[in-house]
């Protein structure tokens, strides 16, 4: 096996292990863990065993391998670690070893892509200066790639939360107006929205569990806003806290917030629809218009060429 193939296999294996450790639990595994945390008796033991095995394997791997890869990129203080944990939480990764896995992935990708670039261009007979340039570029790409991926994942998750929040608030308003307390309404919305908006359902379930463990409701809702990183959730939490503080109707505040978020979602959809015409200009000019021009002007051009060929006097 060639050196390039060996390096590629090692990189693929490392990325696969890192992805396996970072990948969120499946829906059935999350359901089993939720039942275990809430004290339900109908827990699938095989799902729990598989999840615990996965966590133990990932933890042992990270305890032995990750410190060597994390050390070069380790944050300098606790504030930077807290910011990194918050960014990972915004993307949906809240595991204890997630920051270490993320930092290790940056080192692994940087070293792996550098080795691939150096070996590839060295076998192609490139000069040393160009090989070093490609190696530096590959290292920078591997080092910054996880940051770009994390930003895209957090943005996608925030968009999903933003789109599903009005529907969840509607159900929350219905639950509160039907006589349920706010904590029970949050738990009910978390259960009902599990298949429609799983991210909001998970966040509401976590907030419910935090309140059951003695954390104040305002702090639990603030934690939801911090984990999602969405401005609409922060405004919702502020409105709920103010309604409780001043004794106003929570259902009315939630209804007005749901109406505002629904209007904002519709306006965002209309904005994207208006941008479609502008985005279509480039493919229209580059691909569609030339084909239409050939179809329309092609026969006339051929006829003109034929006429000029048959009548030499017309060419003079």
C-alpha positions in Angstrom: 0.0 0.0 0.0 1.3 3.4 -0.9 2.1 6.0 1.7 -0.7 8.3 0.5 -3.2 5.5 0.9 -2.0 4.8 4.4 -2.3 8.4 5.4 -5.8 8.7 3.9 -6.9 5.6 5.7 -5.6 6.9 9.0 -7.3 10.3 8.5 -10.6 8.6 7.5 -10.5 6.4 10.6 -9.7 9.4 12.9 -12.5 11.5 11.4 -14.9 8.6 11.7 -14.1 8.1 15.4 -14.4 11.9 16.1 -17.7 12.0 14.2 -19.0 8.9 16.1 -18.1 10.6 19.4 -19.8 13.9 18.4 -22.8 12.5 16.7 -26.1 13.1 18.6 -28.0 10.2 19.9 -30.7 8.6 17.8 -34.3 9.4 18.6 -35.0 6.1 20.3 -31.9 6.4 22.4 -32.9 9.9 23.4 -36.4 8.7 24.3 -34.9 5.9 26.4 -32.6 8.4 28.2 -35.5 10.8 28.7 -37.6 8.0 30.3 -34.8 7.0 32.6 -34.3 10.6 33.7 -38.0 11.1 34.3 -38.3 7.8 36.2 -40.5 5.9 33.8 -40.5 2.1 34.1 -41.0 1.4 30.4 -37.3 1.8 29.5 -35.7 -0.3 26.8 -32.7 -1.7 28.5 -30.9 -2.6 25.3 -31.0 1.0 24.1 -29.6 2.2 27.5 -26.9 -0.4 27.3 -26.0 0.6 23.8 -25.9 4.2 24.7 -23.7 3.6 27.8 -21.4 1.4 25.8 -21.0 4.1 23.2 -20.3 6.8 25.8 -17.8 4.6 27.6 -15.9 3.7 24.4 -15.8 7.4 23.3 -14.7 8.4 26.8 -11.9 5.9 27.0 -10.7 6.8 23.5 -10.7 10.5 24.3 -8.9 10.0 27.7 -6.0 8.2 26.0 -5.7 9.9 22.6 -7.2 13.3 22.8 -4.9 15.0 25.3 -2.0 14.7 22.9 -3.9 16.3 20.1 -5.7 18.9 22.2 -2.6 20.3 23.9 -1.4 22.4 20.9 -4.8 24.1 20.6 -6.0 24.1 24.2 -7.7 27.4 25.3 -5.6 29.5 27.6 -8.2 30.2 30.3 -11.6 29.1 31.5 -13.4 31.9 29.8 -12.3 30.6 26.4 -13.3 27.1 27.3 -16.7 28.4 28.4 -17.2 30.2 25.1 -16.2 27.1 23.2 -18.7 25.0 25.2 -21.4 27.5 24.5 -20.7 27.4 20.7 -20.8 23.7 20.8 -24.1 23.8 22.8 -25.5 26.1 20.1 -24.7 23.5 17.6 -26.4 20.8 19.7 -23.4 19.1 21.3 -23.4 19.3 25.1 -21.3 16.3 26.0 -18.7 16.5 28.7 -15.8 15.5 26.4 -17.2 17.4 23.4 -14.7 20.4 23.6 -11.8 18.0 23.8 -13.1 16.0 20.8 -13.6 19.2 18.8 -10.1 20.6 19.6 -8.6 17.2 18.8 -10.3 17.1 15.5 -8.6 20.4 14.5 -5.2 19.0 15.3 -5.9 15.7 13.5 -7.3 17.3 10.4 -4.4 19.8 10.2 -1.7 17.2 10.6 -3.5 14.7 8.3 -4.2 17.1 5.5 -0.7 18.4 5.7 0.8 14.9 5.3 -1.6 14.2 2.4 -0.6 17.4 0.6 3.1 17.0 1.2 3.2 13.3 0.1 1.0 13.9 -2.9 2.9 16.8 -4.3 6.3 15.2 -3.4 5.3 12.1 -5.5 4.3 14.5 -8.3 7.8 15.9 -8.5 7.1 19.4 -7.3 9.9 21.6 -5.9 10.3 21.9 -2.1 9.1 25.5 -1.9 5.9 24.7 -3.6 5.4 21.6 -1.4 5.8 23.6 1.7 3.3 26.2 0.5 0.7 23.5 -0.2 1.4 22.0 3.2 0.9 25.2 5.0 -2.4 25.8 3.1 -3.6 22.3 3.9 -2.7 22.8 7.6 -4.6 26.0 7.7 -7.6 24.4 5.9 -7.6 21.5 8.4 -7.3 23.8 11.4 -10.1 26.2 10.4 -12.4 23.6 8.8 -14.0 22.5 12.2 -14.6 26.1 13.1 -16.5 26.7 9.8 -18.4 23.4 10.3 -19.4 24.4 13.8 -20.6 27.8 12.7 -22.7 26.3 9.9 -24.1 23.6 12.3 -25.1 26.3 14.9 -26.7 28.5 12.2 -28.7 25.5 10.9 -29.9 24.6 14.3 -30.8 28.2 15.2 -32.8 28.4 12.0 -34.7 25.2 12.9 -35.4 26.6 16.4 -36.6 29.9 14.8 -38.9 28.2 12.4 -40.5 25.9 15.0 -40.9 28.4 17.8 -44.3 29.9 16.7 -45.9 26.5 16.5 -44.5 25.5 19.9 -45.8 28.8 21.4 -49.2 28.2 20.0 -49.4 24.8 21.7 -47.9 26.4 24.9 -50.7 29.0 24.9 -53.3 26.4 24.4 -51.9 24.4 27.3 -51.7 27.4 29.6 -55.2 28.6 28.8 -56.6 25.1 29.4 -55.5 25.3 33.0 -52.0 23.8 33.1 -49.2 25.6 34.9 -46.2 26.9 33.0 -43.9 24.0 34.0 -46.5 21.4 33.1 -47.2 23.2 29.9 -43.5 23.2 29.0 -43.4 19.5 29.7 -46.5 18.8 27.6 -45.1 20.9 24.6 -41.8 19.0 24.9 -43.7 15.7 24.7 -46.0 16.7 21.8 -43.3 18.4 19.7 -40.9 15.5 19.8 -41.6 14.4 16.2 -42.3 17.8 14.7 -39.7 20.0 16.2 -37.2 17.7 18.1 -34.8 20.5 18.9 -37.3 22.6 20.8 -38.8 19.5 22.4 -35.4 18.6 23.7 -34.7 22.0 25.1 -38.1 22.2 26.8 -37.6 18.8 28.3 -34.1 19.8 29.6 -35.7 23.0 31.1 -38.4 20.9 32.8 -35.8 18.5 34.3 -33.8 21.5 35.6 -36.8 22.9 37.3 -37.6 19.5 38.8 -34.0 19.4 40.2 -34.6 22.7 42.0 -33.2 25.2 39.5 -35.5 28.4 39.4 -37.7 28.6 36.3 -36.2 31.9 35.2 -32.7 30.4 35.3 -33.8 27.2 33.5 -35.4 29.3 30.7 -32.3 31.5 30.5 -30.3 28.3 30.0 -32.5 27.4 27.1 -31.8 30.8 25.5 -28.1 30.4 26.1 -28.0 26.8 24.6 -30.0 27.8 21.5 -28.3 31.1 20.9 -31.4 32.5 19.1 -32.5 36.1 19.8 -36.2 35.1 19.6 -35.8 32.7 22.4 -34.1 35.3 24.6 -36.9 37.8 24.0 -39.4 35.0 24.9 -37.6 34.3 28.1 -37.5 38.0 29.0 -41.2 38.3 28.3 -42.1 35.3 30.5 -39.9 36.5 33.3 -41.5 40.0 33.2 -45.0 38.5 33.1 -44.3 36.5 36.2 -42.6 39.4 37.9 -45.4 41.9 37.3 -48.2 39.4 37.7 -49.6 39.9 34.2 -51.2 37.1 32.1 -48.6 34.7 30.8 -51.0 33.3 28.2 -51.6 36.8 26.7 -47.9 37.5 26.6 -47.2 34.2 25.0 -49.9 34.7 22.4 -48.6 38.1 21.4 -45.1 36.7 21.1 -46.4 33.8 19.0 -48.1 36.2 16.7 -45.0 38.4 16.3 -42.8 35.4 15.6 -45.3 34.1 13.1 -45.3 37.4 11.2 -41.5 37.5 11.4 -41.3 34.0 10.0 -43.6 34.9 7.1 -41.6 38.0 6.3 -38.4 36.0 6.3 -40.0 33.5 3.8 -41.2 36.4 1.6 -37.7 37.9 1.7 -36.2 34.6 0.6 -38.8 34.4 -2.2 -37.9 38.0 -3.4 -34.3 37.1 -3.5 -35.0 34.2 -5.8 -35.4 36.4 -8.8 -32.0 38.0 -8.2 -30.3 34.7 -7.7 -31.8 33.3 -10.9 -30.2 36.1 -13.0 -26.8 34.4 -13.1 -27.9 31.0 -14.3 -30.4 32.6 -16.6 -27.7 34.8 -18.3 -25.0 32.1 -18.4 -27.0 29.0 -19.3 -30.6 29.6 -20.3 -30.3 32.7 -22.4 -27.5 31.4 -24.7 -29.6 28.3 -25.5 -32.7 30.4 -26.2 -30.5 32.7 -28.4 -29.2 29.7 -30.4 -32.7 28.3 -30.9 -34.2 31.7 -32.0 -31.3 33.1 -34.0 -29.8 29.9 -35.2 -32.1 29.2 -38.1 -32.0 32.8 -39.3 -28.2 32.8 -39.2 -28.0 29.5 -41.2 -30.5 31.0 -43.7 -28.4 34.1 -44.0 -25.2 32.1 -44.5 -26.9 30.0 -47.2 -28.2 33.1 -49.0 -24.8 34.7 -49.0 -23.2 31.6 -50.3 -25.6 31.2 -53.2 -25.4 34.9 -54.2 -21.8 36.1 -54.4 -22.9 39.6 -55.4 -24.6 40.1 -52.0 -21.2 39.6 -50.3 -19.6 42.5 -52.1 
